[in-house]
Amino acid sequence: MADFFAMGGYAGYVWPAYGAALLVLVGLLIASLRMLRRCETALALLEAERPRRGRRRDANLPPKAADQAGSALQAKPAEEGGTP
């Protein structure tokens, strides 16, 4: 086991390299988690400021087709026998 930790005489170079890599990875993890929290907070503020709009009736249709389908569903004028 001592041979493993001695790394064939290169332990003075190998272990500090592992330590530096570990510090960089932990630093990236901490920075990423902080950024995630910041973005979640900003998103929550934006969503509270501007509530979500309602879903389209014909969500599977492209916008123009949905608008045409919506206008076709409107009531007919009274002179055509529809309800006013």
Secondary structure, DSSP 8 states (H G I E B T S, - for coil): -HHHHHGGGTHHHHHHHHHHHHHHHHHHHHHHHHHHHHHHHHHHHHHHHS------TTTTS-HHHHHHHHHHTS---GGGTS--
